[in-house]
Amino acid sequence: MRDGPAGTDLLLALAIAYFAEAFDEAPPDLEATQSDLSALVRHVTRGEADAGRRALLAEALDAIDDGLAGDAVAGRLAAARAGGGDGGDPVELLLAEAKELAIRG
């Protein structure tokens, strides 16, 4: 996992992919829960220096905690990611990172 802004972007991409249901279900022993993703977004929020982006992340956390539909949560996370990420497709970013990790072995 990358450190700094690139690592944060990957974490947000992962959360977006989860709520957008972009991937097939994980095996039960690896499956994340909404609580896991809430903790992940809280972690990202605590480390965010930009007040505007922190506010967008807080909105996404509220959406997660309120149990809003996955696409609504993914949209809020995408708005927060756009404030600090490259704006590229989150699934493509995750697949590229997985490929790079596999190459590094």
N, CA, C and O of each residue as an XYZ file, in Angstrom:
420
protein
N       0.843     -1.175      0.000
C       0.000      0.000      0.000
C       0.887      1.237      0.000
O       1.902      1.296      0.694
N       0.492      2.192     -0.771
C       1.251      3.443     -0.875
C       0.967      4.341      0.323
O      -0.090      4.257      0.949
N       1.923      5.193      0.625
C       1.755      6.172      1.699
C       1.288      7.495      1.111
O       1.330      7.695     -0.103
N       0.847      8.392      1.974
C       0.501      9.744      1.565
C      -0.752      9.821      0.725
O      -1.626      8.960      0.825
N      -0.845     10.859     -0.115
C      -2.045     11.075     -0.930
C      -2.381      9.891     -1.850
O      -3.555      9.583     -2.058
N      -1.364      9.235     -2.395
C      -1.640      8.092     -3.274
C      -2.295      6.960     -2.495
O      -3.195      6.292     -3.003
N      -1.841      6.742     -1.254
C      -2.443      5.712     -0.413
C      -3.874      6.063     -0.033
O      -4.752      5.201     -0.027
N      -4.102      7.323      0.283
C      -5.450      7.787      0.612
C      -6.369      7.615     -0.588
O      -7.519      7.199     -0.440
N      -5.868      7.932     -1.769
C      -6.663      7.784     -2.992
C      -7.048      6.317     -3.200
O      -8.177      6.015     -3.588
N      -6.111      5.415     -2.942
C      -6.409      3.989     -3.071
C      -7.468      3.545     -2.067
O      -8.365      2.775     -2.407
N      -7.364      4.028     -0.834
C      -8.357      3.662      0.175
C      -9.745      4.152     -0.218
O     -10.730      3.427     -0.076
N      -9.818      5.379     -0.710
C     -11.115      5.893     -1.146
C     -11.631      5.134     -2.368
O     -12.830      4.879     -2.483
N     -10.733      4.777     -3.271
C     -11.141      3.984     -4.441
C     -11.700      2.638     -3.992
O     -12.686      2.155     -4.548
N     -11.077      2.040     -2.995
C     -11.558      0.767     -2.466
C     -12.951      0.918     -1.861
O     -13.829      0.088     -2.098
N     -13.147      1.968     -1.088
C     -14.459      2.199     -0.488
C     -15.519      2.454     -1.561
O     -16.643      1.965     -1.450
N     -15.169      3.207     -2.586
C     -16.112      3.465     -3.682
C     -16.485      2.156     -4.370
O     -17.660      1.895     -4.626
N     -15.483      1.339     -4.666
C     -15.742      0.054     -5.334
C     -16.644     -0.828     -4.474
O     -17.521     -1.517     -4.995
N     -16.430     -0.806     -3.166
C     -17.265     -1.599     -2.259
C     -18.722     -1.155     -2.354
O     -19.614     -1.977     -2.564
N     -18.961      0.149     -2.199
C     -20.337      0.630     -2.179
C     -20.987      0.602     -3.555
O     -22.211      0.521     -3.659
N     -20.189      0.667     -4.602
C     -20.727      0.564     -5.963
C     -20.906     -0.888     -6.386
O     -21.399     -1.174     -7.477
N     -20.498     -1.802     -5.504
C     -20.571     -3.245     -5.783
C     -19.900     -3.574     -7.115
O     -20.448     -4.292     -7.951
N     -18.697     -3.025     -7.285
C     -17.969     -3.153     -8.545
C     -17.335     -4.528     -8.744
O     -17.026     -4.912     -9.872
N     -17.142     -5.265     -7.659
C     -16.499     -6.576     -7.751
C     -17.438     -7.652     -7.237
O     -18.382     -7.372     -6.498
N     -17.166     -8.890     -7.641
C     -17.921    -10.016     -7.115
C     -17.708    -10.102     -5.611
O     -16.753     -9.544     -5.071
N     -18.605    -10.804     -4.949
C     -18.486    -10.947     -3.503
C     -17.196    -11.660     -3.140
O     -16.758    -12.584     -3.824
N     -16.604    -11.211     -2.055
C     -15.378    -11.824     -1.548
C     -15.727    -13.093     -0.786
O     -16.860    -13.260     -0.334
N     -14.758    -13.980     -0.645
C     -14.994    -15.148      0.205
C     -15.353    -14.680      1.616
O     -14.865    -13.640      2.058
N     -16.190    -15.422      2.322
C     -16.654    -14.977      3.641
C     -15.536    -14.603      4.614
O     -15.711    -13.697      5.429
N     -14.393    -15.283      4.544
C     -13.316    -14.968      5.483
C     -12.575    -13.680      5.123
O     -11.782    -13.182      5.921
N     -12.824    -13.139      3.934
C     -12.190    -11.892      3.508
C     -13.182    -10.746      3.329
O     -12.789     -9.616      3.042
N     -14.447    -11.038      3.498
C     -15.495    -10.070      3.229
C     -15.472     -8.905      4.218
O     -15.361     -9.107      5.427
N     -15.577     -7.702      3.697
C     -15.652     -6.503      4.527
C     -17.110     -6.228      4.876
O     -18.024     -6.676      4.184
N     -17.307     -5.497      5.944
C     -18.646     -5.087      6.344
C     -18.764     -3.578      6.205
O     -17.773     -2.880      5.994
N     -19.977     -3.092      6.323
C     -20.177     -1.652      6.276
C     -19.444     -0.992      7.446
O     -18.946      0.126      7.319
N     -19.380     -1.674      8.562
C     -18.646     -1.161      9.717
C     -17.152     -1.039      9.406
O     -16.508     -0.070      9.808
N     -16.605     -2.025      8.690
C     -15.199     -1.961      8.275
C     -14.954     -0.746      7.392
O     -13.963     -0.035      7.556
N     -15.871     -0.516      6.450
C     -15.701      0.617      5.534
C     -15.904      1.943      6.249
O     -15.258      2.934      5.910
N     -16.784      1.970      7.222
C     -16.951      3.180      8.021
C     -15.652      3.494      8.766
O     -15.232      4.650      8.828
N     -15.020      2.468      9.329
C     -13.742      2.666     10.028
C     -12.663      3.143      9.064
O     -11.848      3.993      9.420
N     -12.651      2.608      7.859
C     -11.673      3.018      6.856
C     -11.842      4.497      6.516
O     -10.861      5.240      6.463
N     -13.080      4.923      6.285
C     -13.330      6.318      5.932
C     -13.032      7.233      7.124
O     -12.542      8.347      6.938
N     -13.319      6.779      8.330
C     -12.962      7.569      9.515
C     -11.444      7.759      9.588
O     -10.961      8.847      9.899
N     -10.709      6.698      9.303
C      -9.249      6.771      9.303
C      -8.759      7.807      8.284
O      -7.901      8.634      8.591
N      -9.305      7.753      7.093
C      -8.921      8.711      6.051
C      -9.280     10.129      6.486
O      -8.504     11.062      6.276
N     -10.452     10.290      7.088
C     -10.908     11.605      7.517
C      -9.977     12.195      8.571
O      -9.653     13.382      8.519
N      -9.546     11.376      9.526
C      -8.643     11.865     10.579
C      -7.323     12.377     10.004
O      -6.731     13.308     10.550
N      -6.865     11.784      8.923
C      -5.596     12.189      8.335
C      -5.693     13.291      7.297
O      -4.674     13.739      6.771
N      -6.903     13.731      6.997
C      -7.097     14.739      5.948
C      -6.878     16.150      6.483
O      -7.542     16.573      7.429
N      -5.946     16.870      5.874
C      -5.629     18.230      6.303
C      -6.568     19.274      5.717
O      -6.822     20.298      6.351
N      -7.088     19.032      4.512
C      -7.940     20.003      3.824
C      -9.347     19.999      4.433
O     -10.017     18.966      4.459
N      -9.784     21.157      4.920
C     -11.081     21.260      5.590
C     -12.243     20.923      4.655
O     -13.199     20.269      5.069
N     -12.169     21.358      3.420
C     -13.245     21.071      2.469
C     -13.374     19.590      2.187
O     -14.478     19.048      2.134
N     -12.253     18.952      2.010
C     -12.276     17.514      1.746
C     -12.724     16.749      2.994
O     -13.434     15.750      2.887
N     -12.311     17.216      4.170
C     -12.752     16.597      5.420
C     -14.274     16.677      5.542
O     -14.918     15.728      5.990
N     -14.836     17.807      5.144
C     -16.295     17.973      5.195
C     -16.986     16.989      4.249
O     -18.013     16.407      4.598
N     -16.423     16.805      3.055
C     -16.998     15.834      2.108
C     -16.898     14.415      2.655
O     -17.823     13.619      2.495
N     -15.783     14.097      3.298
C     -15.623     12.775      3.905
C     -16.613     12.584      5.052
O     -17.141     11.488      5.245
N     -16.864     13.651      5.815
C     -17.839     13.576      6.907
C     -19.237     13.299      6.357
O     -20.001     12.542      6.955
N     -19.569     13.908      5.225
C     -20.861     13.643      4.577
C     -20.950     12.182      4.151
O     -21.995     11.549      4.299
N     -19.857     11.653      3.627
C     -19.841     10.245      3.228
C     -20.003      9.343      4.448
O     -20.718      8.343      4.391
N     -19.346      9.691      5.541
C     -19.493      8.909      6.781
C     -20.927      8.933      7.276
O     -21.461      7.902      7.686
N     -21.549     10.089      7.242
C     -22.957     10.182      7.639
C     -23.819      9.282      6.762
O     -24.729      8.617      7.257
N     -23.539      9.260      5.471
C     -24.305      8.423      4.547
C     -24.114      6.942      4.877
O     -25.070      6.167      4.838
N     -22.880      6.553      5.201
C     -22.614      5.162      5.578
C     -23.367      4.833      6.862
O     -24.082      3.833      6.930
N     -23.205      5.678      7.878
C     -23.815      5.431      9.183
C     -25.340      5.464      9.131
O     -26.004      4.791      9.920
N     -25.897      6.248      8.200
C     -27.350      6.317      8.038
C     -27.889      5.171      7.191
O     -29.102      5.018      7.048
N     -26.990      4.367      6.630
C     -27.419      3.223      5.827
C     -27.977      3.599      4.465
O     -28.822      2.886      3.923
N     -27.512      4.716      3.903
C     -27.983      5.095      2.567
C     -27.578      4.041      1.538
O     -26.687      3.227      1.784
N     -28.226      4.067      0.411
C     -27.933      3.117     -0.670
C     -26.476      3.242     -1.102
O     -25.874      4.313     -1.018
N     -25.930      2.134     -1.563
C     -24.526      2.087     -1.954
C     -24.143      3.130     -2.973
O     -23.069      3.725     -2.874
N     -25.004      3.368     -3.960
C     -24.655      4.349     -4.990
C     -24.603      5.768     -4.420
O     -23.813      6.593     -4.881
N     -25.435      6.052     -3.426
C     -25.404      7.371     -2.792
C     -24.102      7.549     -2.007
O     -23.488      8.615     -2.042
N     -23.691      6.499     -1.302
C     -22.444      6.564     -0.547
C     -21.262      6.682     -1.516
O     -20.358      7.490     -1.306
N     -21.280      5.871     -2.573
C     -20.193      5.906     -3.554
C     -20.073      7.296     -4.170
O     -18.961      7.772     -4.400
N     -21.190      7.949     -4.436
C     -21.169      9.301     -4.997
C     -20.524     10.307     -4.049
O     -19.759     11.170     -4.479
N     -20.832     10.194     -2.775
C     -20.234     11.101     -1.794
C     -18.734     10.844     -1.655
O     -17.944     11.782     -1.548
N     -18.352      9.573     -1.657
C     -16.936      9.234     -1.585
C     -16.200      9.715     -2.833
O     -15.066     10.186     -2.745
N     -16.840      9.597     -3.989
C     -16.217     10.060     -5.231
C     -16.001     11.573     -5.194
O     -14.985     12.068     -5.681
N     -16.950     12.302     -4.621
C     -16.792     13.753     -4.505
C     -15.604     14.081     -3.605
O     -14.837     14.995     -3.907
N     -15.443     13.353     -2.512
C     -14.309     13.576     -1.616
C     -13.010     13.183     -2.304
O     -12.001     13.873     -2.159
N     -13.023     12.100     -3.037
C     -11.820     11.640     -3.743
C     -11.413     12.641     -4.815
O     -10.223     12.901     -4.994
N     -12.368     13.199     -5.520
C     -12.063     14.152     -6.591
C     -11.346     15.374     -6.038
O     -10.602     16.042     -6.755
N     -11.572     15.664     -4.761
C     -10.913     16.806     -4.140
C      -9.429     16.582     -3.902
O      -8.696     17.541     -3.661
N      -8.971     15.341     -3.966
C      -7.565     15.095     -3.689
C      -6.958     14.012     -4.550
O      -5.740     13.835     -4.559
N      -7.780     13.291     -5.268
C      -7.275     12.214     -6.108
C      -7.089     12.660     -7.532
O      -7.292     13.825     -7.874
N      -6.695     11.703     -8.362
C      -6.475     12.036     -9.764
C      -7.773     12.068    -10.550
O      -7.784     12.458    -11.718
N      -8.874     11.658     -9.914
C     -10.158     11.677    -10.580
C     -10.376     10.527    -11.536
O     -11.434     10.441    -12.161
N      -9.395      9.633    -11.667
C      -9.551      8.476    -12.543
C     -10.545      7.478    -11.981
O     -10.970      7.584    -10.830
N     -10.906      6.518    -12.796
C     -11.853      5.489    -12.406
C     -11.298      4.692    -11.223
O     -10.182      4.179    -11.301
N     -12.056      4.580    -10.132
C     -11.534      3.888     -8.951
C     -11.250      2.407     -9.191
O     -10.277      1.873     -8.658
N     -12.073      1.747     -9.973
C     -11.856      0.316    -10.238
C     -10.591      0.119    -11.062
O      -9.804     -0.787    -10.787
N     -10.392      0.960    -12.070
C      -9.164      0.861    -12.870
C      -7.931      1.115    -12.009
O      -6.907      0.453    -12.177
N      -8.028      2.067    -11.092
C      -6.921      2.354    -10.187
C      -6.602      1.136     -9.322
O      -5.435      0.781     -9.156
N      -7.627      0.499     -8.775
C      -7.424     -0.684     -7.931
C      -6.837     -1.844     -8.724
O      -5.942     -2.538     -8.241
N      -7.334     -2.058     -9.932
C      -6.806     -3.145    -10.765
C      -5.349     -2.896    -11.138
O      -4.546     -3.829    -11.146
N      -5.002     -1.659    -11.443
C      -3.616     -1.322    -11.779
C      -2.713     -1.538    -10.564
O      -1.595     -2.036    -10.701
N      -3.191     -1.169     -9.386
C      -2.393     -1.364     -8.174
C      -2.218     -2.861     -7.882
O      -1.134     -3.289     -7.486
N      -3.264     -3.646     -8.073
C      -3.168     -5.093     -7.857
C      -2.170     -5.711     -8.824
O      -1.379     -6.576     -8.447
N      -2.213     -5.264    -10.063
C      -1.280     -5.776    -11.063
C       0.167     -5.425    -10.690
O       1.070     -6.255    -10.800
N       0.363     -4.179    -10.246
C       1.697     -3.741     -9.850
C       2.199     -4.537     -8.648
O       3.371     -4.910     -8.597
N       1.331     -4.794     -7.696
C       1.729     -5.587     -6.529
C       2.077     -7.017     -6.921
O       3.006     -7.607     -6.369
N       1.331     -7.574     -7.875
C       1.601     -8.932     -8.333
C       2.957     -9.003     -9.036
O       3.683     -9.986     -8.892
N       3.293     -7.972     -9.788
C       4.569     -7.928    -10.491
C       5.716     -7.855     -9.495
O       6.741     -8.516     -9.659
N       5.527     -7.028     -8.444
C       6.573     -6.896     -7.423
C       6.741     -8.178     -6.618
O       7.790     -8.431     -6.025
N       5.670     -8.987     -6.613
C       5.724    -10.305     -5.991
C       5.716    -10.305     -4.541
O       5.759    -11.370     -3.924
